[in-house]
Amino acid sequence: MKDCDAAIYLVIGGERKHVPNPETLHLVFGPHPTIIEKPEDAFKDLPKVGALCSHQPVMRGADHDAAYLFIDGYKRQILNEATGKHMQLDHGTPLVVPQCTMDHFAELGPVIDYSTYEHLDNQE
């Protein structure tokens, strides 16, 4: 989402992570991302928590189908394909890694489910 100061953020887990440059935007969200513009007050209750790394991979373990977005060394499960599509995280096949590698990372917060963010899409 884009606020009135022209900065772009990934809104996730009740926080805003800054997307620092066009390269990061395209690496994380694909070649044609949709940017939702909102006035700053739409984000007033969401703290800014740093910048998004340009290599936020979507990965899954070799033994499971669940896909995860990695943020700041933690994994967040993407609930389903609809959520991946809604969050524009579906522009490529998740990187498959050994299951022991995936199991090594701690989960951060609840599963990513786009229905928990629909209220932001519906704000004027």
C-alpha positions in Angstrom: 0.0 0.0 0.0 1.1 3.5 -0.7 0.5 6.4 1.8 0.3 10.1 1.0 4.1 10.6 1.4 4.6 8.4 -1.7 6.3 5.6 0.4 5.2 2.1 -0.4 4.7 -0.4 2.5 3.8 -4.1 2.9 1.1 -4.2 5.5 1.3 -7.4 7.4 0.7 -8.6 11.0 -0.6 -5.2 12.0 2.6 -3.4 10.9 4.0 -1.6 7.9 7.3 -2.7 6.3 8.8 -0.1 4.0 9.5 -1.2 0.4 12.7 0.8 -0.1 13.1 0.9 -3.9 11.6 -0.3 -7.2 14.0 -3.3 -7.4 12.7 -4.6 -4.1 9.1 -4.0 -5.1 9.6 -6.0 -8.3 11.6 -8.8 -6.7 9.1 -9.4 -4.0 5.8 -8.7 -5.8 6.6 -9.4 -9.5 6.9 -7.3 -12.6 3.4 -5.6 -12.4 2.5 -5.1 -8.8 -0.8 -3.4 -7.9 -0.3 -0.5 -5.5 -3.2 0.5 -3.4 -3.1 4.2 -2.5 -4.5 5.2 0.9 -4.4 8.5 2.9 -1.9 8.4 5.8 -4.7 8.2 8.4 -5.7 4.8 7.0 -2.4 3.6 8.6 -2.4 5.6 11.8 -2.7 2.5 14.0 -0.1 0.5 12.1 3.5 1.1 13.2 6.4 1.4 10.7 8.8 -1.4 11.5 11.7 -1.0 9.1 12.4 -1.9 5.5 11.6 -5.0 3.6 14.7 -6.9 2.3 14.9 -7.2 -1.5 15.1 -11.0 -1.2 12.0 -12.0 0.8 11.5 -15.5 -0.6 8.4 -17.5 -0.7 9.5 -21.0 0.2 8.1 -24.4 1.2 9.7 -27.5 2.7 10.2 -30.5 0.5 7.8 -32.6 2.6 4.9 -30.2 2.8 2.8 -28.0 0.4 2.5 -25.0 2.8 4.2 -21.9 1.4 5.9 -19.3 3.7 7.0 -15.7 3.3 10.3 -15.1 5.1 10.5 -11.7 6.9 13.4 -10.8 9.2 14.6 -14.4 9.6 11.1 -15.7 10.6 8.5 -17.5 8.5 4.9 -16.6 8.1 2.6 -19.2 6.5 0.5 -18.0 3.5 -2.9 -19.6 4.2 -3.9 -20.5 0.7 -3.6 -19.6 -3.0 -6.2 -16.9 -2.7 -4.1 -15.2 0.0 -0.9 -15.5 -2.1 -2.7 -14.0 -5.1 -4.3 -11.2 -3.1 -1.0 -10.2 -1.6 0.8 -10.5 -5.0 3.1 -13.2 -3.7 2.1 -15.7 -6.5 4.3 -14.5 -9.3 6.6 -17.5 -9.1 6.9 -21.1 -7.8 7.9 -21.2 -4.1 11.5 -22.2 -3.6 11.6 -25.8 -2.3 14.1 -26.4 0.4 14.9 -29.5 2.6 12.3 -29.9 5.2 14.9 -29.8 8.0 15.8 -26.3 6.8 12.2 -25.1 6.8 11.7 -26.6 10.3 14.7 -24.7 11.6 13.0 -21.3 11.3 10.5 -20.1 13.9 7.1 -18.9 12.9 6.3 -15.3 13.4 2.7 -14.5 14.3 -0.4 -16.0 12.9 -0.9 -17.5 9.4 -1.1 -14.8 6.7 -4.8 -14.7 5.6 -5.9 -11.9 3.3 -9.4 -11.8 4.9 -7.8 -10.2 8.0 -6.7 -7.3 5.8 -10.0 -6.8 3.8 -11.0 -3.9 6.0 -8.0 -1.9 4.6 -9.1 -2.6 1.0 -12.6 -1.2 1.8 -11.5 2.0 3.4 -12.0 5.2 1.4 
